[in-house]
Amino acid sequence: SAREVHTGNAVMDKKIKPLSSDEKAESEYRRAANLLQKGRMADAEKHLKSAVNASETHTQARELLAGVMLQQGHWREAQQILVEGVEKVPAYYPFAQLLARVYVEHGADQKALTVMEASRRAAADNPDYVAFLAALYQRVGKHAEAVKAYTEAVTLNPQEGRWWLGMGISLEAVQDWDTAEKAYQRAIDGGALDDNLLKYARQRLAVVKNK
């Protein structure tokens, strides 16, 4: 469509350019974010769906939509949105991490591990991702792989006592008593564990010292 804009004696033809799919997705995403701030979750969900329909690769809209659906207990729909996200934007590892958490919550540990492994390279510098991967290895009994992943995680963030504790558990499982002792000691010395985890770390430390 064209509009005539009169400026004095001059007449300009101004064509209104339609929004691109990315621009429409961003606009819908921003509307949804504003609605969420006002507590209007159902309305926000509609705009987030519109955003994802406009641009399947709008990562923020897809991630927020999955989060909104999970909050409402619609985990199967959230799972499908995240599966599609992993397929459309494989380099965006937060999709894999969130999808893996959904799988874990519903007893599908191996599926979670497969998804996390596929995005490991993209998330190599993210200690939280690597530590979660380590915990998944531990859950399925792959303790040697868990030790490697925990080692990477504590290299990236040495202050996280829970990861030293996790490493100690898997080192104990592979009967590497000396290294397990050091890991448990690091977990205790870090001062970041809550009382229950600290008590557990001390118990395990006492056990491995007697091996």
C-alpha positions as CSV (number, residue, x, y, z in Angstrom):
1,S,0.0,0.0,0.0
2,A,1.1,3.6,-0.5
3,R,0.4,6.7,1.5
4,E,0.7,10.2,0.2
5,V,2.6,12.4,2.7
6,H,2.2,16.1,2.0
7,T,5.1,18.3,3.0
8,G,4.3,21.8,1.9
9,N,4.0,21.6,-1.9
10,A,6.0,18.3,-2.1
11,V,4.3,15.0,-2.3
12,M,6.2,11.8,-1.3
13,D,5.1,8.3,-2.0
14,K,5.9,6.2,1.1
15,K,5.6,2.4,0.9
16,I,5.0,0.6,4.1
17,K,7.3,-2.3,4.3
18,P,5.9,-5.4,5.9
19,L,7.7,-7.0,8.9
20,S,10.1,-9.8,8.1
21,S,9.6,-13.1,9.8
22,D,12.4,-12.4,12.3
23,E,11.0,-8.9,13.0
24,K,7.5,-10.3,13.6
25,A,8.9,-13.0,15.9
26,E,10.8,-10.4,17.9
27,S,7.8,-8.2,18.2
28,E,5.6,-11.1,19.4
29,Y,8.3,-12.2,21.9
30,R,8.5,-8.7,23.4
31,R,4.8,-8.5,23.8
32,A,4.8,-11.9,25.5
33,A,7.6,-10.8,27.9
34,N,5.6,-7.7,28.8
35,L,2.5,-9.8,29.4
36,L,4.4,-12.2,31.6
37,Q,5.5,-9.3,33.8
38,K,1.8,-8.5,34.3
39,G,1.1,-12.1,35.2
40,R,-0.9,-12.8,32.0
41,M,0.6,-16.2,31.3
42,A,-2.1,-17.5,28.9
43,D,-1.9,-14.4,26.7
44,A,1.9,-14.5,26.8
45,E,1.8,-18.1,25.6
46,K,-0.3,-17.1,22.5
47,H,2.2,-14.5,21.5
48,L,5.1,-16.8,22.1
49,K,3.5,-19.4,19.8
50,S,3.0,-16.7,17.2
51,A,6.7,-15.8,17.6
52,V,7.9,-19.4,17.1
53,N,5.5,-19.8,14.1
54,A,6.9,-16.7,12.5
55,S,10.5,-17.8,13.1
56,E,11.4,-21.3,14.1
57,T,14.9,-20.2,15.0
58,H,14.0,-17.4,17.5
59,T,15.8,-19.1,20.4
60,Q,14.5,-16.7,23.2
61,A,10.9,-17.1,22.2
62,R,11.1,-20.9,22.0
63,E,13.0,-21.2,25.3
64,L,10.5,-18.9,27.1
65,L,7.5,-20.8,25.5
66,A,8.9,-24.1,26.8
67,G,9.4,-22.5,30.2
68,V,5.8,-21.2,30.3
69,M,4.4,-24.6,29.3
70,L,6.5,-26.3,32.0
71,Q,5.2,-23.9,34.6
72,Q,1.7,-24.9,33.6
73,G,2.5,-28.6,33.8
74,H,2.3,-29.1,30.0
75,W,5.5,-31.0,29.9
76,R,4.8,-33.0,26.8
77,E,4.2,-29.9,24.7
78,A,7.3,-28.3,26.2
79,Q,9.3,-31.4,25.4
80,Q,8.2,-31.3,21.7
81,I,9.0,-27.6,21.5
82,L,12.5,-28.3,22.8
83,V,13.0,-31.3,20.5
84,E,12.2,-29.1,17.6
85,G,14.5,-26.4,19.0
86,V,17.4,-28.8,19.2
87,E,16.8,-29.8,15.6
88,K,16.4,-26.3,14.2
89,V,19.3,-24.7,16.2
90,P,21.7,-27.4,17.3
91,A,24.3,-24.9,18.4
92,Y,22.0,-23.4,21.0
93,Y,22.8,-25.8,23.9
94,P,20.3,-24.4,26.4
95,F,17.6,-26.3,24.5
96,A,19.4,-29.5,25.0
97,Q,20.0,-28.8,28.7
98,L,16.3,-27.9,29.4
99,L,15.1,-30.9,27.3
100,A,17.4,-33.2,29.3
101,R,16.0,-31.9,32.5
102,V,12.5,-32.7,31.3
103,Y,13.6,-36.3,30.4
104,V,15.2,-36.8,33.8
105,E,12.1,-35.6,35.6
106,H,10.1,-38.3,33.8
107,G,12.6,-41.1,34.2
108,A,14.3,-41.1,30.8
109,D,17.9,-40.7,31.9
110,Q,19.4,-42.3,28.8
111,K,17.5,-40.0,26.5
112,A,18.7,-37.0,28.6
113,L,22.3,-38.2,28.3
114,T,22.0,-38.7,24.5
115,V,20.7,-35.2,24.0
116,M,23.4,-33.7,26.3
117,E,26.2,-35.6,24.6
118,A,25.1,-34.3,21.2
119,S,25.5,-30.7,22.3
120,R,28.6,-31.2,24.3
121,R,30.9,-29.5,21.9
122,A,28.8,-26.4,21.7
123,A,28.7,-26.1,25.5
124,A,32.3,-27.0,26.1
125,D,33.0,-23.7,28.0
126,N,29.9,-23.8,30.1
127,P,30.7,-25.4,33.5
128,D,27.1,-25.9,34.5
129,Y,26.4,-27.8,31.3
130,V,29.4,-30.0,31.7
131,A,28.6,-30.7,35.4
132,F,25.1,-31.7,34.5
133,L,26.5,-34.0,31.8
134,A,28.8,-35.5,34.5
135,A,25.8,-36.1,36.8
136,L,23.9,-37.9,34.0
137,Y,26.9,-40.2,33.4
138,Q,26.9,-40.9,37.1
139,R,23.1,-41.6,37.1
140,V,23.5,-44.2,34.4
141,G,26.5,-45.8,36.0
142,K,29.2,-44.5,33.6
143,H,31.6,-43.4,36.3
144,A,34.7,-43.1,34.3
145,E,33.0,-40.7,31.9
146,A,31.5,-38.9,34.9
147,V,35.0,-38.4,36.4
148,K,36.3,-36.9,33.1
149,A,33.3,-34.5,32.8
150,Y,33.5,-33.5,36.5
151,T,37.2,-32.8,36.0
152,E,36.4,-30.5,33.1
153,A,33.7,-28.7,35.2
154,V,35.9,-28.1,38.2
155,T,38.7,-26.8,35.9
156,L,36.2,-24.2,34.6
157,N,34.9,-23.4,38.1
158,P,37.0,-24.8,41.0
159,Q,34.8,-23.2,43.7
160,E,31.8,-25.4,43.1
161,G,31.9,-27.9,46.0
162,R,29.0,-30.0,44.7
163,W,31.1,-30.9,41.6
164,W,34.1,-32.0,43.7
165,L,31.7,-34.1,45.7
166,G,30.2,-35.7,42.6
167,M,33.7,-36.4,41.3
168,G,34.5,-38.1,44.6
169,I,31.5,-40.3,44.3
170,S,32.4,-41.5,40.8
171,L,36.1,-41.9,41.7
172,E,35.0,-44.0,44.6
173,A,32.9,-46.1,42.2
174,V,35.9,-46.8,40.1
175,Q,37.9,-47.6,43.2
176,D,40.4,-44.7,42.8
177,W,40.6,-44.2,46.5
178,D,43.5,-41.7,46.7
179,T,42.0,-39.3,44.1
180,A,38.5,-39.7,45.7
181,E,40.0,-38.6,49.0
182,K,41.4,-35.5,47.4
183,A,38.1,-34.7,45.7
184,Y,36.1,-35.1,48.9
185,Q,38.6,-32.9,50.8
186,R,38.3,-30.2,48.1
187,A,34.5,-30.4,48.4
188,I,34.8,-29.9,52.2
189,D,37.5,-27.2,52.1
190,G,35.6,-25.1,49.6
191,G,33.0,-24.1,52.2
192,A,30.2,-24.0,49.6
193,L,28.3,-27.2,50.6
194,D,25.1,-27.1,52.6
195,D,25.0,-29.0,56.0
196,N,23.6,-32.2,54.5
197,L,26.1,-32.4,51.7
198,L,29.0,-31.5,54.0
199,K,28.0,-34.3,56.4
200,Y,27.9,-36.7,53.5
201,A,31.3,-35.6,52.1
202,R,32.9,-36.1,55.5
203,Q,31.3,-39.6,55.8
204,R,32.7,-40.6,52.4
205,L,36.1,-39.1,53.2
206,A,36.3,-41.2,56.3
207,V,35.5,-44.3,54.3
208,V,38.0,-43.8,51.5
209,K,40.8,-42.9,54.0
210,N,40.4,-46.5,55.3
211,K,40.7,-48.2,51.9
